[in-house]
Amino acid sequence: MVGTQQEREEKVSLELTEEILQSMETGMVFRDYNGRISSMDFHKTSSYLVTASDDESIRLYDVSGAACLKAINSKKYGVDLVCFTSDPTTVLYSSKNGWDESLRLLSLNDNKYLRYFKGHHDRVVSLSLCSRKECFISGSLDRTVLLWDQRAEKCQGLLRVQGRPAAAYDDQGIVFAIAFGGYIRMFDSRKYEKGPFEIFSVGGDVSDANVVKFSNDGRLMLLTTMDGYIHVLDSFRGTLLSTYNVKPVSINSTLEASFSPEGKFVVSGSGDGRVHAWSVRSGKEVASWVTYETEPHVIKWAPGSLMFATGSSELSFWIPDLSKLAAYVGRK
């Protein structure tokens, strides 16, 4: 997919810089979807990627081999959001209909449901797993955020919100964030029932929250909103470090952005199909790519890798073009 094994190993050893980021282009594209990709997730410790699509399919990929390993249909319930558990052969996903059991734990090995989770009464719009424990959090248009244990079908906790919620655990599972109404509320996962221990403002942007997430080291957070804004904050002080703006997405879509593995850059889709990248330190846009898609991109950076993936009506893997890098070419 991306050159020889030696080139791949050398590429991974490179530190991500603006020059490397600017050289990135699509290295592999999968065009066999019959609908928009609504969600994707990389497994943290394997080479697997999972996608969910409006064509009611869940697809498993081996990124290292650039191959689709399996496609599973969810015709009865549909599929919207999807994410891996700690097991690379088990995923959690939200359905597009049947709200009473809108969350399902699915074994990709044998296409069997391991558990149904009952509690929401409308579409789930946010889903985040705790990487250190068997728990997860979900936010719904029913204006609730529910806390779950993967081993129990009933929720372990409920928080009511006044708007469309976006929720996420930090990598340690110690805190989680819930964003809505122009603020990000920070909760201690061990005593969330006491309410938020911090409330951070995102500078007056009160449009619907789309996605909230932490950087890998937990020091930064980003929030995307329906009006096309991407806010980056210091997760300890709540300081708003920078705000980027892209063309807003349609009302039925979600604007997504992703930190690079070391947290130096943010990449994002947009309402006009362009892909953008910014430096967190300077706040300036450092790269932009034109795509042939008109829908906003679902976008995820691969853990510990110089690669990110975008999903629209097709799935694309983005990698550096080593021939464009003067430092790399000079080593040849």
Summary of the structure (lengths in Angstrom):
residues: 332
radius of gyration: 18.9
end to end distance: 20.4
largest distance: 59.4
contacts: 1117
relative contact order: 0.14
helix: 8%
strand: 45%
